[in-house]
């Protein structure tokens, strides 16, 4: 697995995941949408921790400088 995410991209994903978690745990978003946001938050955290996004490979895209 070749890393394809820059540190800025990874940071943005962590911040977005934190916002999603806040919205869910504070009760602002609930139900199916809340669960969906938590799934996205988990995916964002996992992809940012390994610096690899499978969708970037699909579209032949990278934010990381070579």
Secondary structure as GFF3:
##gff-version 3
##sequence-region A 1 66
A	DSSP	alpha_helix	7	25	.	.	.	ID=ss1
A	DSSP	alpha_helix	31	50	.	.	.	ID=ss2
A	DSSP	alpha_helix	54	58	.	.	.	ID=ss3
###
